[in-house]
Structures are given as structure tokens and as C-alpha cells.
């Protein structure tokens, strides 16, 4: 049975920091204009043959968004590089002509710093998207794109994740010199505020007593699914696993029986029809299905209308954070201080 909330949902650090996201992204867009244009011009003059990303936790979920945006809008193959290849195996890499993008809130995890340093020695151009501008990771980079998220007191990263996605979108828009993407980026702060006012109480009510959950997305929406699953584990002690809408049918669907909860993230692009078709298959098995964006069936979680697909993951995750904050309290958890976790995880 749900436990009474120990305090009002609006008093948590998580709640307040989520609400700061729109202002932080607006500040980031303004402050980073010159440095992003400079980097974008350099990348147009000397395009990378591939892009590798380095990140952990929520930042690695942001790297998933980067992969799909880099590959679909720039046509540059992008892969997540494992930090342990350098920090544990000490294996040499061949990254001549590559771009290495490191994403981190603190910029202090030794394995990520070492990975960025190794990438530079291996011939890559290193870009750091970091919230702490004087961090070791920032100092190891050739180019720094500050996240401008401001301090985060809650252990669960929220606004720094959203600022990471905005920084990726900013870089791609300027690299491609795409006015449509520039307009989409500029629309994000207002879209976050509009999305926050929408009612997602059905999701909170439906997950109060849940034990397990699938979170599903595809393309750009996969990053949203990964981040939501991580936050449900961190803040709500709810076992949630993220899957691509393409991969979830290859085995995991066998676990889904009547009333099994499944949360989908969809956006209005070429992945939408196939994602919604999978949602319908889960409904046919009796699952409890919620869809954020693009679904007229029961269980729809509204997003603002006419939302650019590249913005949908930011707006959906922003609204999801509010739901997760409330859900954690209703499940008797403190979303600001998950057990056994620290704000900075210094892996090696």
C-alpha cells in the first residue's frame, strides 16, 4: 500500500531544480552562442570521420540522444566508448580524425577524465559538455561547452540532463547551419513551461504499487526511456528497464502479462508509427500502457501541441521528472537522497 508523503512534493530539491531547467537552458543558449559557433565552424572545415561519446549515468543517456541527432542530422557515425577500455584495460585507441564528446555534470570522475585525455593522445578532437567549468574534464578538453545548469543539490540529476540535451541540439544546429533546428532549440524553454502544466497524474497513480516496469522509446525517444528508467530506480525504488521499441519484442515481451506497466516515449518522426504499433501489441496482451506524446489511445500522457520531434525528449523528460518526484514521495522515498548513492560517482 502507498505510504503517506513525508512532505509536499513542491518542497524537494528535485522539484525546484526541475523548475529551473527552462531558465537554465535559455541562459545556456545565450551564453554559449559564440563558443558553439566557433566549434561548429571548425567542424565544418575539418569534419570528423566518426564521433565517440564518453559518459556515465544520466550523461550517458544524453549521449544516446546525441548519437541519434548526430547520425540523423549530420550523417556521422557515432558510438559510445567504454571508459574502462582505458581505465582498466589501458588499451591504446586509434582516433585520428575523430571527435570525442565527453558529457558530465561534475567533470570529476577519474575514468571519464582519463578517457578524454587518452582520446586526445590518440588523435581525437575533444569536446567537453560539463556543468562545472573548472573541472578536470573541462580542462582536458580542446573545446568546452558549459551546461550552465547551475548547482544541483538533489542527488538525482535533472536540469543538468536537460541542459546536456540542449547543448547537443545547439551544436548540431550550428554545425549544420539549420534554421529549423535553431528555431526548435529556441522554443525549448517555453515548451518546458507549457508541458509542466499538463496532467500526468494517471502515471503517478498507476505506479504507486508497481514492482516492475518497462520504459520504451525509439530513435531520439530512446534517451528519454533510458533516463526515465534510471530515475525510477534512483528515486522511487522501482525496478524499471529501458528498451528500444525495436528490441523489446526480441525476448522481453515474453515477461509482459495482464496489468504489467509499460511507459512509452514517442515523438512525431519516422519512428512514431512503429513505436505506437508496439504499444498496441502490449495493450493486446493486457498490459497497462502509458504513452508520452503522439498517441490518441487510452493512457496518453499529453505533451504540448506542434512540438518539434527533436524537442520532444526534453519536454517529455522534464514533465516526467515532476511525476517521478511525486511518485517517490507517495512510495515513501526521498527523491533528493536515494540510498547508497552520491552526487558525484568517482568511478575508475
C-alpha positions, 0 to 999 in steps of 0.5 A: 500500500502507498505510504503517506508523503513525508512532505509536499512534493513542491518542497524537494530539491528535485522539484525546484531544480526541475523548475529551473531547467527552462531558465537554465537552458535559455541562459545556456543558449545565450551564453554559449552562442559564440563558443558553439559557433566557433566549434561548429565552424571548425567542424565544418572545415575539418569534419570528423570521420566518426564521433565517440561519446564518453559518459556515465549515468544520466550523461550517458543517456544524453549521449544516446540522444546525441548519437541519434541527432548526430547520425540523423542530422549530420550523417556521422557515425557515432558510438559510445566508448567504454571508459574502462577500455582505458581505465582498466584495460589501458588499451591504446585507441586509434582516433585520428580524425575523430571527435570525442564528446565527453558529457558530465555534470561534475567533470570529476570522475577519474575514468571519464577524465582519463578517457578524454585525455587518452582520446586526445593522445590518440588523435581525437578532437575533444569536446567537453559538455560539463556543468562545472567549468573548472573541472578536470574534464573541462580542462582536458578538453580542446573545446568546452561547452558549459551546461550552465545548469547551475548547482544541483543539490538533489542527488538525482540529476535533472536540469543538468540532463536537460541542459546536456540535451540542449547543448547537443541540439545547439551544436548540431544546429550550428554545425549544420547551419539549420534554421529549423533546428535553431528555431526548435532549440529556441522554443525549448524553454517555453515548451518546458513551461507549457508541458509542466502544466499538463496532467500526468497524474494517471502515471503517478497513480498507476505506479504507486504499487508497481514492482516492475516496469518497462520504459520504451522509446525509439530513435531520439525517444530512446534517451528519454526511456533510458533516463526515465528508467534510471530515475525510477530506480534512483528515486522511487525504488522501482525496478524499471528497464529501458528498451528500444521499441525495436528490441523489446519484442526480441525476448522481453515481451515474453515477461509482459502479462495482464496489468504489467506497466509499460511507459512509452516515449514517442515523438512525431518522426519516422519512428512514431508509427512503429513505436505506437504499433508496439504499444498496441501489441502490449495493450493486446496482451493486457498490459497497462500502457502509458504513452508520452506524446503522439498517441490518441489511445487510452493512457496518453500522457499529453505533451504540448501541441506542434512540438518539434520531434527533436524537442520532444525528449526534453519536454517529455523528460522534464514533465516526467521528472515532476511525476517521478518526484511525486511518485517517490514521495507517495512510495515513501522515498526521498527523491533528493537522497536515494540510498547508497548513492552520491552526487558525484560517482568517482568511478575508475 
